[in-house]
């Protein structure tokens, strides 16, 4: 466990790790530290670690971690220390995935929220994009040429789409060919609801009888 918040150089004359003198103490704001933490969680666009949240609030990491757990329980409908003390859960929940904390709509409302957000839009990935993303997820870091060889089609435009969507990113170059390598992003983990690619399901149980599959996928994920 991290023992304290991240420290950052402050303005001239301000010691590193100390809040800007012009910034109000969150403890003095309406609702205090807890309300300030909620406000931050409502606006972040990617999961944030407890250490990052603590640094932003100028509070010890252990204090923020306790508050995060309290908020998670409250959003799930538990208002006391005993699980027997419960109220109706909220339409959203606080999750710790992809290496950080963020507020999400509850899974049981996915169809309602999806229909509302995606109405009139074409936000879903095509089958080709999903297949390409799957190859990259299980074979990363991997070049476009390798993905094309596995899928049997040119994937240049699909890869560009996945990069634009923030699902994959540049992971350096192949030392032999110099080709750009791609890997999945933290946003991919967030959308999948997992903490790391190690949590992706194993393929062998779903693909019986396929010979040579190990040529395409790491043995550790089989």
N, CA, C and O of each residue as an XYZ file, in Angstrom:
888
protein
N       0.845     -1.201      0.000
C       0.000      0.000      0.000
C       0.872      1.238      0.000
O       1.876      1.297      0.710
N       0.492      2.228     -0.794
C       1.243      3.475     -0.829
C       1.113      4.193      0.496
O       0.017      4.264      1.050
N       2.198      4.722      1.013
C       2.176      5.331      2.340
C       1.811      6.795      2.331
O       1.561      7.363      3.394
N       1.771      7.416      1.197
C       1.424      8.832      1.170
C       1.101      9.284     -0.220
O       1.350      8.545     -1.173
N       0.551     10.475     -0.382
C       0.175     10.976     -1.696
C       1.386     11.305     -2.534
O       2.487     11.530     -2.031
N       1.140     11.324     -3.846
C       2.209     11.745     -4.748
C       2.574     13.192     -4.457
O       1.718     13.993     -4.081
N       3.842     13.521     -4.631
C       4.258     14.901     -4.418
C       4.628     15.517     -5.736
O       5.255     14.872     -6.576
N       4.246     16.762     -5.927
C       4.564     17.471     -7.151
C       5.176     18.813     -6.792
O       4.821     19.399     -5.770
N       6.094     19.309     -7.620
C       6.664     20.622     -7.326
C       5.576     21.679     -7.289
O       4.740     21.752     -8.189
N       5.588     22.497     -6.244
C       4.583     23.543     -6.133
C       5.057     24.807     -6.800
O       6.154     24.847     -7.357
N       4.227     25.858     -6.749
C       4.633     27.138     -7.336
C       5.877     27.663     -6.650
O       6.279     27.139     -5.612
N       6.490     28.686     -7.211
C       7.689     29.265     -6.615
C       7.429     29.634     -5.169
O       6.467     30.337     -4.861
N       8.292     29.155     -4.281
C       8.132     29.466     -2.865
C       7.228     28.486     -2.137
O       7.048     28.603     -0.925
N       6.649     27.511     -2.859
C       5.775     26.519     -2.233
C       6.491     25.186     -2.203
O       6.880     24.701     -3.265
N       6.692     24.555     -1.037
C       7.381     23.263     -0.964
C       6.658     22.217     -1.795
O       5.434     22.244     -1.920
N       7.439     21.283     -2.369
C       6.849     20.202     -3.145
C       5.885     19.411     -2.281
O       6.158     19.156     -1.109
N       4.748     19.020     -2.865
C       3.783     18.207     -2.155
C       2.811     19.011     -1.324
O       1.856     18.448     -0.789
N       3.025     20.333     -1.196
C       2.123     21.174     -0.423
C       1.121     21.836     -1.352
O       1.484     22.202     -2.470
N      -0.151     22.007     -0.921
C      -1.147     22.624     -1.783
C      -0.811     24.080     -2.064
O      -0.173     24.752     -1.254
N      -1.246     24.550     -3.208
C      -1.083     25.952     -3.570
C      -1.797     26.802     -2.532
O      -2.966     26.551     -2.241
N      -1.120     27.810     -1.960
C      -1.762     28.648     -0.952
C      -3.046     29.298     -1.443
O      -3.905     29.652     -0.635
N      -3.191     29.462     -2.757
C      -4.398     30.078     -3.285
C      -5.553     29.103     -3.434
O      -6.672     29.513     -3.742
N      -5.297     27.804     -3.218
C      -6.335     26.784     -3.338
C      -6.979     26.533     -1.976
O      -6.263     26.286     -1.005
N      -8.314     26.590     -1.876
C      -8.960     26.372     -0.584
C      -8.761     24.946     -0.092
O      -8.688     24.013     -0.892
N      -8.673     24.779      1.206
C      -8.565     23.450      1.813
C      -9.888     22.726      1.579
O     -10.950     23.237      1.936
N      -9.822     21.515      0.970
C     -11.061     20.791      0.664
C     -11.854     20.469      1.919
O     -13.070     20.292      1.859
N     -11.162     20.393      3.074
C     -11.865     20.104      4.319
C     -12.807     21.244      4.708
O     -13.750     21.043      5.473
N     -12.545     22.444      4.177
C     -13.377     23.600      4.504
C     -14.526     23.792      3.525
O     -15.391     24.639      3.747
N     -14.548     23.010      2.436
C     -15.611     23.133      1.452
C     -16.889     22.460      1.956
O     -16.809     21.601      2.835
N     -18.073     22.822      1.426
C     -19.329     22.169      1.843
C     -19.255     20.657      1.642
O     -18.971     20.181      0.543
N     -19.512     19.918      2.704
C     -19.442     18.463      2.616
C     -18.063     17.910      2.882
O     -17.907     16.700      3.052
N     -17.042     18.780      2.924
C     -15.703     18.344      3.278
C     -15.013     17.494      2.235
O     -15.339     17.546      1.049
N     -14.049     16.707      2.700
C     -13.201     15.909      1.819
C     -14.031     14.892      1.029
O     -13.780     14.648     -0.151
N     -15.014     14.310      1.699
C     -15.831     13.278      1.056
C     -16.569     13.837     -0.162
O     -16.588     13.215     -1.223
N     -17.171     15.005     -0.002
C     -17.897     15.631     -1.099
C     -16.940     16.063     -2.205
O     -17.264     15.956     -3.388
N     -15.759     16.553     -1.821
C     -14.771     16.956     -2.816
C     -14.322     15.751     -3.641
O     -14.134     15.855     -4.853
N     -14.152     14.611     -2.978
C     -13.762     13.391     -3.679
C     -14.851     12.975     -4.664
O     -14.549     12.594     -5.795
N     -16.105     13.044     -4.247
C     -17.214     12.717     -5.142
C     -17.216     13.621     -6.370
O     -17.429     13.155     -7.489
N     -16.980     14.911     -6.158
C     -16.980     15.879     -7.260
C     -15.914     15.521     -8.286
O     -16.151     15.607     -9.491
N     -14.736     15.117     -7.805
C     -13.649     14.741     -8.718
C     -14.012     13.466     -9.475
O     -13.789     13.378    -10.682
N     -14.568     12.483     -8.775
C     -14.934     11.216     -9.405
C     -15.997     11.401    -10.486
O     -16.066     10.612    -11.428
N     -16.812     12.423    -10.358
C     -17.872     12.658    -11.327
C     -17.357     13.234    -12.640
O     -18.046     13.150    -13.656
N     -16.161     13.814    -12.641
C     -15.693     14.505    -13.848
C     -14.475     13.855    -14.516
O     -14.166     14.186    -15.661
N     -13.779     12.945    -13.837
C     -12.612     12.329    -14.464
C     -13.050     11.458    -15.635
O     -14.097     10.814    -15.576
N     -12.248     11.438    -16.700
C     -12.610     10.682    -17.894
C     -11.846      9.369    -18.030
O     -11.956      8.684    -19.048
N     -11.075      9.019    -17.008
C     -10.397      7.732    -16.968
C     -10.165      7.356    -15.508
O     -10.101      8.236    -14.649
N     -10.036      6.051    -15.214
C      -9.830      5.651    -13.827
C      -8.610      6.318    -13.208
O      -7.575      6.458    -13.860
N      -8.731      6.731    -11.947
C      -7.638      7.395    -11.228
C      -7.272      6.576     -9.997
O      -8.151      6.067     -9.301
N      -5.985      6.451     -9.731
C      -5.539      5.711     -8.550
C      -5.849      6.495     -7.282
O      -6.057      7.708     -7.329
N      -5.878      5.801     -6.153
C      -6.099      6.469     -4.878
C      -4.992      7.488     -4.609
O      -5.242      8.549     -4.036
N      -3.766      7.159     -5.027
C      -2.645      8.082     -4.812
C      -2.827      9.361     -5.612
O      -2.543     10.453     -5.119
N      -3.301      9.228     -6.848
C      -3.520     10.413     -7.683
C      -4.648     11.276     -7.104
O      -4.542     12.502     -7.067
N      -5.719     10.630     -6.656
C      -6.839     11.361     -6.058
C      -6.395     12.063     -4.776
O      -6.757     13.210     -4.518
N      -5.605     11.348     -3.984
C      -5.124     11.926     -2.729
C      -4.245     13.140     -2.982
O      -4.334     14.138     -2.267
N      -3.388     13.054     -4.007
C      -2.513     14.175     -4.331
C      -3.332     15.390     -4.755
O      -3.030     16.519     -4.368
N      -4.378     15.148     -5.559
C      -5.217     16.240     -6.020
C      -6.008     16.897     -4.905
O      -6.292     18.093     -4.958
N      -6.366     16.115     -3.894
C      -7.147     16.633     -2.770
C      -6.272     17.109     -1.620
O      -6.763     17.729     -0.676
N      -4.969     16.819     -1.699
C      -4.072     17.211     -0.624
C      -4.309     16.436      0.655
O      -4.185     16.976      1.754
N      -4.658     15.137      0.502
C      -4.979     14.298      1.653
C      -4.125     13.037      1.657
O      -3.611     12.636      0.613
N      -3.966     12.397      2.837
C      -3.224     11.132      2.896
C      -3.927     10.055      2.072
O      -5.154     10.048      1.974
N      -3.162      9.161      1.491
C      -3.723      8.113      0.651
C      -4.664      7.208      1.434
O      -5.716      6.822      0.923
N      -4.297      6.857      2.687
C      -5.150      5.942      3.455
C      -6.518      6.558      3.747
O      -7.520      5.845      3.804
N      -6.563      7.878      3.933
C      -7.844      8.555      4.163
C      -8.720      8.455      2.915
O      -9.911      8.157      3.011
N      -8.135      8.701      1.753
C      -8.876      8.639      0.494
C      -9.315      7.210      0.198
O     -10.429      6.999     -0.282
N      -8.464      6.226      0.474
C      -8.838      4.828      0.247
C     -10.047      4.444      1.086
O     -10.947      3.761      0.596
N     -10.082      4.876      2.354
C     -11.225      4.591      3.223
C     -12.494      5.249      2.685
O     -13.569      4.648      2.705
N     -12.365      6.483      2.206
C     -13.516      7.188      1.661
C     -14.025      6.520      0.385
O     -15.234      6.447      0.165
N     -13.125      6.040     -0.446
C     -13.522      5.343     -1.662
C     -14.324      4.087     -1.348
O     -15.329      3.804     -2.000
N     -13.876      3.340     -0.349
C     -14.602      2.136      0.042
C     -15.972      2.494      0.620
O     -16.955      1.802      0.355
N     -16.043      3.565      1.402
C     -17.324      4.012      1.952
C     -18.285      4.408      0.835
O     -19.467      4.066      0.874
N     -17.773      5.132     -0.159
C     -18.618      5.557     -1.270
C     -19.081      4.354     -2.090
O     -20.231      4.304     -2.527
N     -18.196      3.397     -2.296
C     -18.585      2.208     -3.049
C     -19.720      1.474     -2.347
O     -20.673      1.041     -2.995
N     -19.624      1.332     -1.033
C     -20.672      0.662     -0.268
C     -21.972      1.469     -0.318
O     -23.056      0.907     -0.481
N     -21.853      2.768     -0.178
C     -23.055      3.613     -0.186
C     -23.782      3.518     -1.520
O     -25.006      3.390     -1.556
N     -23.026      3.582     -2.627
C     -23.651      3.516     -3.948
C     -24.298      2.151     -4.192
O     -25.256      2.043     -4.957
N     -23.770      1.113     -3.541
C     -24.346     -0.222     -3.668
C     -25.555     -0.420     -2.760
O     -26.206     -1.463     -2.802
N     -25.853      0.592     -1.934
C     -27.056      0.527     -1.117
C     -26.828      0.240      0.343
O     -27.790      0.073      1.093
N     -25.557      0.176      0.779
C     -25.263     -0.088      2.185
C     -24.877      1.210      2.878
O     -23.938      1.891      2.467
N     -25.604      1.542      3.926
C     -25.378      2.823      4.583
C     -24.676      2.702      5.923
O     -24.298      3.718      6.508
N     -24.492      1.501      6.420
C     -23.845      1.316      7.715
C     -22.711      0.329      7.626
O     -22.374     -0.141      6.540
N     -22.121      0.012      8.755
C     -21.005     -0.936      8.780
C     -21.477     -2.362      8.586
O     -20.685     -3.228      8.213
N     -22.769     -2.627      8.834
C     -23.304     -3.970      8.667
C     -23.997     -4.087      7.314
O     -24.725     -3.174      6.922
N     -23.789     -5.194      6.586
C     -24.455     -5.372      5.294
C     -25.964     -5.493      5.429
O     -26.680     -5.416      4.430
N     -26.464     -5.685      6.662
C     -27.907     -5.775      6.878
C     -28.577     -4.411      6.823
O     -29.790     -4.315      6.632
N     -27.781     -3.351      6.990
C     -28.325     -2.005      6.945
C     -28.203     -1.516      5.513
O     -27.127     -1.110      5.075
N     -29.316     -1.556      4.783
C     -29.243     -1.274      3.359
C     -30.415     -0.432      2.889
O     -31.489     -0.440      3.491
N     -30.195      0.285      1.819
C     -31.233      1.049      1.148
C     -31.176      0.689     -0.326
O     -30.340     -0.120     -0.728
N     -32.043      1.269     -1.135
C     -32.036      0.979     -2.567
C     -30.717      1.455     -3.176
O     -30.283      2.572     -2.891
N     -30.074      0.641     -4.001
C     -28.817      1.052     -4.636
C     -29.058      2.177     -5.636
O     -30.173      2.368     -6.120
N     -27.995      2.916     -5.936
C     -28.076      4.003     -6.907
C     -28.069      3.441     -8.331
O     -27.888      2.241     -8.540
N     -28.269      4.332     -9.300
C     -28.193      3.923    -10.697
C     -26.765      3.883    -11.196
O     -26.516      3.539    -12.351
N     -25.825      4.234    -10.331
C     -24.409      4.210    -10.688
C     -23.638      3.521     -9.570
O     -24.167      3.302     -8.480
N     -22.399      3.187     -9.848
C     -21.561      2.524     -8.857
C     -20.115      2.967     -9.029
O     -19.725      3.467    -10.084
N     -19.333      2.776     -7.981
C     -17.913      3.118     -8.001
C     -17.120      1.831     -8.144
O     -17.236      0.924     -7.319
N     -16.311      1.757     -9.197
C     -15.531      0.541     -9.451
C     -14.039      0.851     -9.427
O     -13.608      1.962     -9.734
N     -13.267     -0.162     -9.055
C     -11.807     -0.083     -9.093
C     -11.328     -1.063    -10.151
O     -11.092     -2.235     -9.860
N     -11.182     -0.576    -11.392
C     -10.733     -1.419    -12.503
C      -9.721     -0.661    -13.334
O      -9.607      0.562    -13.244
N      -8.984     -1.409    -14.148
C      -7.957     -0.827    -15.030
C      -6.974      0.033    -14.243
O      -6.471      1.034    -14.751
N      -6.703     -0.365    -12.996
C      -5.703      0.317    -12.179
C      -6.161      1.570    -11.482
O      -5.334      2.299    -10.934
N      -7.463      1.854    -11.482
C      -7.926      3.069    -10.810
C      -9.417      3.062    -10.541
O     -10.118      2.099    -10.854
N      -9.898      4.170     -9.947
C     -11.293      4.311     -9.540
C     -12.037      5.242    -10.489
O     -11.494      6.240    -10.962
N     -13.306      4.887    -10.760
C     -14.159      5.750    -11.574
C     -15.615      5.363    -11.341
O     -15.914      4.220    -10.994
N     -16.526      6.333    -11.535
C     -17.953      6.087    -11.391
C     -18.527      5.618    -12.734
O     -18.244      6.205    -13.779
N     -19.338      4.552    -12.692
C     -19.966      3.990    -13.886
C     -21.456      3.792    -13.638
O     -21.895      3.672    -12.494
N     -22.229      3.758    -14.720
C     -23.628      3.366    -14.572
C     -23.664      1.879    -14.225
O     -22.761      1.136    -14.612
N     -24.676      1.440    -13.513
C     -24.763      0.043    -13.077
C     -25.008     -0.867    -14.270
O     -25.681     -0.490    -15.230
N     -24.450     -2.072    -14.194
C     -24.510     -3.014    -15.315
C     -25.945     -3.365    -15.702
O     -26.234     -3.569    -16.881
N     -26.842     -3.438    -14.724
C     -28.214     -3.833    -15.039
C     -28.969     -2.792    -15.857
O     -30.040     -3.075    -16.393
N     -28.408     -1.584    -15.952
C     -29.043     -0.536    -16.744
C     -28.334     -0.320    -18.083
O     -28.563      0.686    -18.755
N     -27.473     -1.267    -18.467
C     -26.660     -1.111    -19.678
C     -27.519     -0.904    -20.920
O     -27.206     -0.053    -21.753
N     -28.603     -1.676    -21.053
C     -29.437     -1.555    -22.246
C     -30.128     -0.200    -22.305
O     -30.226      0.412    -23.369
N     -30.608      0.264    -21.149
C     -31.287      1.557    -21.103
C     -30.310      2.676    -21.429
O     -30.600      3.540    -22.257
N     -29.154      2.660    -20.778
C     -28.154      3.702    -20.997
C     -27.619      3.644    -22.423
O     -27.464      4.677    -23.073
N     -27.333      2.424    -22.914
C     -26.813      2.280    -24.260
C     -27.777      2.801    -25.306
O     -27.368      3.469    -26.256
N     -29.069      2.497    -25.135
C     -30.060      2.984    -26.078
C     -30.167      4.489    -26.075
O     -30.402      5.103    -27.115
N     -29.994      5.091    -24.900
C     -30.080      6.545    -24.789
C     -28.854      7.219    -25.389
O     -28.975      8.185    -26.143
N     -27.679      6.710    -25.053
C     -26.436      7.335    -25.495
C     -26.187      7.114    -26.977
O     -25.711      8.016    -27.666
N     -26.505      5.920    -27.479
C     -26.160      5.568    -28.857
C     -27.277      5.851    -29.850
O     -27.130      5.566    -31.039
N     -28.382      6.403    -29.387
C     -29.493      6.674    -30.287
C     -29.054      7.589    -31.434
O     -28.559      8.695    -31.215
N     -29.247      7.100    -32.659
C     -28.896      7.899    -33.833
C     -27.416      7.889    -34.159
O     -26.983      8.589    -35.075
N     -26.620      7.099    -33.419
C     -25.186      7.063    -33.659
C     -24.778      5.689    -34.174
O     -25.518      4.716    -34.029
N     -23.599      5.621    -34.773
C     -23.046      4.342    -35.218
C     -21.745      4.117    -34.468
O     -20.663      4.115    -35.054
N     -21.871      3.925    -33.149
C     -20.685      3.849    -32.298
C     -20.155      2.430    -32.152
O     -19.046      2.239    -31.652
N     -20.914      1.443    -32.573
C     -20.467      0.069    -32.390
C     -19.354     -0.275    -33.378
O     -19.339      0.208    -34.511
N     -18.425     -1.117    -32.931
C     -17.346     -1.565    -33.804
C     -17.871     -2.594    -34.784
O     -18.775     -3.364    -34.460
N     -17.308     -2.610    -35.978
C     -17.676     -3.612    -36.965
C     -17.108     -4.968    -36.567
O     -16.242     -5.056    -35.696
N     -17.599     -6.021    -37.207
C     -17.086     -7.355    -36.928
C     -15.598     -7.431    -37.228
O     -14.843     -8.060    -36.487
N     -15.174     -6.786    -38.322
C     -13.752     -6.787    -38.687
C     -12.910     -6.113    -37.615
O     -11.818     -6.578    -37.289
N     -13.428     -5.005    -37.063
C     -12.694     -4.291    -36.017
C     -12.609     -5.131    -34.744
O     -11.574     -5.158    -34.079
N     -13.693     -5.811    -34.413
C     -13.700     -6.658    -33.214
C     -12.707     -7.814    -33.362
O     -11.995     -8.151    -32.416
N     -12.664     -8.416    -34.549
C     -11.735     -9.532    -34.772
C     -10.286     -9.050    -34.695
O      -9.431     -9.719    -34.114
N     -10.023     -7.891    -35.283
C      -8.665     -7.332    -35.249
C      -8.269     -6.981    -33.816
O      -7.140     -7.236    -33.398
N      -9.199     -6.398    -33.073
C      -8.933     -6.043    -31.676
C      -8.642     -7.287    -30.852
O      -7.777     -7.260    -29.977
N      -9.349     -8.372    -31.119
C      -9.129     -9.621    -30.382
C      -7.726    -10.165    -30.642
O      -7.051    -10.617    -29.718
N      -7.287    -10.120    -31.908
C      -5.944    -10.605    -32.242
C      -4.889     -9.783    -31.517
O      -3.942    -10.334    -30.956
N      -5.054     -8.456    -31.530
C      -4.077     -7.591    -30.865
C      -4.079     -7.828    -29.369
O      -3.022     -7.848    -28.739
N      -5.263     -8.008    -28.793
C      -5.364     -8.212    -27.345
C      -4.631     -9.464    -26.894
O      -3.997     -9.467    -25.839
N      -4.714    -10.536    -27.689
C      -4.106    -11.807    -27.287
C      -2.670    -11.972    -27.782
O      -1.936    -12.816    -27.267
N      -2.262    -11.181    -28.770
C      -0.930    -11.384    -29.340
C       0.011    -10.205    -29.089
O       1.154    -10.223    -29.548
N      -0.449     -9.190    -28.373
C       0.323     -7.958    -28.182
C       1.646     -8.176    -27.452
O       1.783     -9.066    -26.612
N       2.633     -7.311    -27.811
C       2.625     -6.315    -28.883
C       2.786     -6.988    -30.242
O       3.550     -7.944    -30.380
N       2.069     -6.489    -31.243
C       2.047     -7.150    -32.539
C       1.966     -6.098    -33.639
O       1.387     -5.028    -33.451
N       2.554     -6.418    -34.788
C       2.559     -5.492    -35.921
C       1.300     -5.680    -36.767
O       0.611     -6.694    -36.667
N       1.019     -4.677    -37.601
C      -0.126     -4.778    -38.509
C       0.060     -5.939    -39.491
O      -0.897     -6.635    -39.830
N       1.297     -6.136    -39.939
C       1.556     -7.217    -40.885
C       1.228     -8.571    -40.263
O       0.679     -9.455    -40.920
N       1.575     -8.717    -38.983
C       1.297     -9.990    -38.308
C      -0.202    -10.191    -38.124
O      -0.714    -11.297    -38.301
N      -0.906     -9.111    -37.766
C      -2.357     -9.202    -37.615
C      -3.001     -9.548    -38.953
O      -3.925    -10.359    -39.012
N      -2.506     -8.925    -40.035
C      -3.025     -9.211    -41.374
C      -2.808    -10.673    -41.742
O      -3.683    -11.302    -42.337
N      -1.632    -11.220    -41.385
C      -1.327    -12.611    -41.689
C      -2.262    -13.549    -40.932
O      -2.695    -14.568    -41.470
N      -2.570    -13.207    -39.690
C      -3.455    -14.042    -38.880
C      -4.883    -13.995    -39.401
O      -5.556    -15.022    -39.485
N      -5.347    -12.784    -39.756
C      -6.729    -12.627    -40.200
C      -6.900    -12.932    -41.683
O      -8.006    -13.239    -42.128
N      -5.814    -12.850    -42.454
C      -5.909    -13.129    -43.882
C      -6.424    -11.969    -44.701
O      -6.795    -12.147    -45.861
N      -6.452    -10.784    -44.119
C      -6.899     -9.579    -44.835
C      -6.038     -8.392    -44.404
O      -5.383     -8.436    -43.363
N      -6.045     -7.326    -45.220
C      -5.336     -6.101    -44.867
C      -6.107     -5.394    -43.749
O      -7.325     -5.234    -43.836
N      -5.399     -4.975    -42.708
C      -6.084     -4.401    -41.536
C      -5.693     -2.953    -41.270
O      -5.995     -2.425    -40.200
N      -5.030     -2.305    -42.216
C      -4.534     -0.946    -41.984
C      -5.635      0.017    -41.543
O      -5.472      0.718    -40.544
N      -6.741      0.062    -42.262
C      -7.807      1.003    -41.928
C      -8.471      0.647    -40.605
O      -8.866      1.533    -39.847
N      -8.593     -0.643    -40.327
C      -9.208     -1.080    -39.068
C      -8.325     -0.691    -37.889
O      -8.821     -0.240    -36.856
N      -7.020     -0.866    -38.046
C      -6.085     -0.485    -36.989
C      -6.175      1.014    -36.719
O      -6.158      1.441    -35.565
N      -6.272      1.812    -37.780
C      -6.414      3.265    -37.587
C      -7.682      3.592    -36.806
O      -7.680      4.479    -35.953
N      -8.756      2.878    -37.098
C     -10.014      3.096    -36.373
C      -9.855      2.765    -34.899
O     -10.327      3.510    -34.039
N      -9.195      1.659    -34.601
C      -9.004      1.245    -33.208
C      -8.114      2.237    -32.457
O      -8.324      2.496    -31.272
N      -7.119      2.789    -33.156
C      -6.270      3.814    -32.539
C      -7.097      5.063    -32.243
O      -6.982      5.647    -31.165
N      -7.933      5.472    -33.206
C      -8.772      6.658    -33.023
C      -9.766      6.472    -31.883
O     -10.099      7.427    -31.182
N     -10.233      5.253    -31.702
C     -11.173      4.968    -30.614
C     -10.478      4.871    -29.254
O     -11.140      4.786    -28.220
N      -9.141      4.885    -29.261
C      -8.401      4.805    -28.007
C      -8.293      3.408    -27.437
O      -7.967      3.243    -26.261
N      -8.564      2.389    -28.257
C      -8.536      1.003    -27.783
C      -7.163      0.361    -27.918
O      -6.830     -0.555    -27.165
N      -6.361      0.835    -28.873
C      -4.989      0.340    -29.029
C      -4.056      1.533    -29.193
O      -4.492      2.648    -29.476
N      -2.755      1.275    -29.007
C      -1.777      2.351    -29.109
C      -0.445      1.812    -29.601
O      -0.201      0.605    -29.588
N       0.412      2.728    -30.035
C       1.764      2.408    -30.478
C       2.560      1.865    -29.293
O       2.554      2.449    -28.209
N       3.247      0.737    -29.511
C       4.040      0.120    -28.446
C       5.502     -0.031    -28.865
O       6.175     -0.978    -28.459
N       5.985      0.903    -29.675
C       7.374      0.831    -30.111
C       7.505      0.150    -31.458
O       6.532      0.047    -32.205
N       8.711     -0.319    -31.773
C       8.992     -0.927    -33.075
C       9.617     -2.307    -32.901
O      10.328     -2.576    -31.933
N       9.329     -3.163    -33.862
C       9.925     -4.494    -33.875
C      11.424     -4.349    -34.098
O      11.829     -3.689    -35.055
N      12.272     -4.945    -33.242
C      13.728     -4.773    -33.369
C      14.296     -5.333    -34.663
O      15.366     -4.905    -35.096
N      13.602     -6.284    -35.294
C      14.119     -6.895    -36.510
C      13.607     -6.198    -37.768
O      14.389     -5.846    -38.651
N      12.291     -6.002    -37.846
C      11.701     -5.428    -39.060
C      11.521     -3.916    -39.001
O      11.391     -3.261    -40.035
N      11.513     -3.362    -37.787
C      11.272     -1.937    -37.637
C       9.805     -1.561    -37.715
O       9.466     -0.379    -37.653
N       8.918     -2.558    -37.850
C       7.483     -2.293    -37.957
C       6.929     -1.777    -36.630
O       7.409     -2.145    -35.558
N       5.916     -0.924    -36.718
C       5.259     -0.417    -35.515
C       4.491     -1.559    -34.845
O       3.786     -2.319    -35.509
N       4.636     -1.667    -33.528
C       3.913     -2.673    -32.755
C       2.744     -2.009    -32.036
O       2.813     -0.838    -31.661
N       1.674     -2.773    -31.851
C       0.486     -2.237    -31.195
C       0.114     -3.081    -29.974
O       0.351     -4.288    -29.923
N      -0.476     -2.399    -28.999
C      -0.954     -3.064    -27.797
C      -2.280     -2.406    -27.390
O      -2.615     -1.322    -27.868
N      -3.017     -3.063    -26.515
C      -4.266     -2.481    -26.030
C      -3.968     -1.418    -24.980
O      -2.886     -1.403    -24.392
N      -4.922     -0.536    -24.749
C      -4.756      0.584    -23.826
C      -5.492      0.341    -22.516
O      -6.221     -0.640    -22.368
N      -5.289      1.254    -21.567
C      -6.029      1.177    -20.306
C      -7.521      1.394    -20.556
O      -8.358      0.884    -19.811
N      -7.857      2.158    -21.619
C      -9.273      2.358    -21.964
C      -9.900      1.041    -22.408
O     -11.066      0.782    -22.110
N      -9.141      0.207    -23.116
C      -9.618     -1.123    -23.497
C      -9.939     -1.941    -22.246
O     -10.992     -2.575    -22.169
N      -9.027     -1.927    -21.265
C      -9.262     -2.656    -20.016
C     -10.509     -2.137    -19.321
O     -11.312     -2.907    -18.794
N     -10.657     -0.821    -19.328
C     -11.819     -0.203    -18.691
C     -13.109     -0.662    -19.358
O     -14.073     -1.015    -18.678
N     -13.126     -0.657    -20.688
C     -14.327     -1.069    -21.414
C     -14.621     -2.550    -21.221
O     -15.780     -2.963    -21.233
N     -13.571     -3.352    -21.044
C     -13.740     -4.786    -20.815
C     -14.084     -5.091    -19.372
O     -14.557     -6.185    -19.064
N     -13.851     -4.126    -18.474
C     -14.132     -4.336    -17.065
C     -13.140     -5.250    -16.380
O     -13.506     -5.998    -15.473
N     -11.871     -5.198    -16.810
C     -10.839     -6.049    -16.227
C      -9.656     -5.189    -15.798
O      -9.516     -4.041    -16.220
N      -8.806     -5.770    -14.949
C      -7.667     -5.026    -14.448
C      -6.420     -5.139    -15.288
O      -5.575     -4.244    -15.272
N      -6.290     -6.245    -16.033
C      -5.119     -6.457    -16.887
C      -5.470     -7.463    -17.967
O      -6.485     -8.152    -17.871
N      -4.628     -7.552    -19.006
C      -4.893     -8.501    -20.090
C      -4.781     -9.940    -19.606
O      -5.275    -10.855    -20.266
N      -4.138    -10.149    -18.465
C      -4.042    -11.505    -17.918
C      -5.416    -12.046    -17.542
O      -5.591    -13.256    -17.404
N      -6.393    -11.155    -17.374
C      -7.745    -11.571    -17.006
C      -8.615    -11.903    -18.211
O      -9.768    -12.300    -18.043
N      -8.090    -11.748    -19.417
C      -8.838    -12.145    -20.607
C      -9.091    -13.651    -20.558
O      -8.239    -14.396    -20.076
N     -10.235    -14.111    -21.042
C     -10.532    -15.552    -20.980
C      -9.572    -16.361    -21.825
O      -9.105    -15.896    -22.865
N      -9.274    -17.575    -21.377
C      -8.419    -18.466    -22.147
C      -9.171    -18.932    -23.384
O     -10.388    -19.114    -23.349
N      -8.439    -19.125    -24.478
C      -9.079    -19.471    -25.750
C      -9.235    -20.966    -25.977
O     -10.217    -21.390    -26.586
N      -8.297    -21.774    -25.505
C      -8.312    -23.205    -25.817
C      -9.634    -23.894    -25.506
O     -10.098    -24.691    -26.322
N     -10.274    -23.620    -24.341
C     -11.532    -24.310    -24.065
C     -12.624    -23.994    -25.080
O     -13.570    -24.769    -25.227
N     -12.508    -22.861    -25.788
C     -13.539    -22.452    -26.730
C     -13.189    -22.798    -28.175
O     -14.019    -22.628    -29.069
N     -11.957    -23.287    -28.414
C     -11.517    -23.581    -29.770
C     -10.911    -24.978    -29.849
O      -9.744    -25.112    -30.218
N     -11.675    -26.029    -29.512
C     -11.125    -27.388    -29.513
C     -10.773    -27.852    -30.929
O     -11.472    -27.547    -31.895
N      -9.676    -28.592    -31.021
C      -9.317    -29.220    -32.281
C      -8.557    -28.363    -33.258
O      -8.227    -28.833    -34.347
N      -8.262    -27.106    -32.909
C      -7.531    -26.252    -33.839
C      -6.032    -26.498    -33.692
O      -5.475    -26.326    -32.607
N      -5.390    -26.894    -34.768
C      -3.958    -27.149    -34.733
C      -3.188    -25.875    -35.056
O      -3.634    -25.059    -35.862
N      -2.039    -25.710    -34.426
C      -1.198    -24.555    -34.714
C      -1.650    -23.277    -34.049
O      -1.112    -22.210    -34.343
N      -2.639    -23.354    -33.146
C      -3.142    -22.124    -32.512
C      -2.055    -21.452    -31.679
O      -2.055    -20.229    -31.533
N      -1.125    -22.244    -31.130
C      -0.065    -21.674    -30.298
C       0.858    -20.764    -31.106
O       1.567    -19.931    -30.541
N       0.844    -20.928    -32.436
C       1.662    -20.064    -33.278
C       1.164    -18.623    -33.209
O       1.931    -17.682    -33.413
N      -0.123    -18.460    -32.922
C      -0.725    -17.136    -32.920
C      -0.897    -16.548    -31.533
O      -0.890    -15.327    -31.379
N      -1.050    -17.373    -30.540
C      -1.318    -16.878    -29.206
C      -0.293    -17.398    -28.200
O       0.147    -18.545    -28.284
N       0.072    -16.560    -27.270
C       1.068    -16.951    -26.266
C       0.577    -18.162    -25.491
O      -0.603    -18.266    -25.155
N       1.498    -19.075    -25.211
C       1.127    -20.290    -24.497
C       0.552    -19.995    -23.131
O      -0.288    -20.752    -22.646
N       0.981    -18.909    -22.492
C       0.497    -18.572    -21.169
C      -0.973    -18.238    -21.128
O      -1.590    -18.277    -20.063
N      -1.565    -17.897    -22.312
C      -2.973    -17.537    -22.321
C      -3.820    -18.677    -22.862
O      -5.028    -18.528    -23.041
N      -3.190    -19.810    -23.120
C      -3.933    -20.953    -23.656
C      -4.483    -21.778    -22.515
O      -5.143    -22.790    -22.747
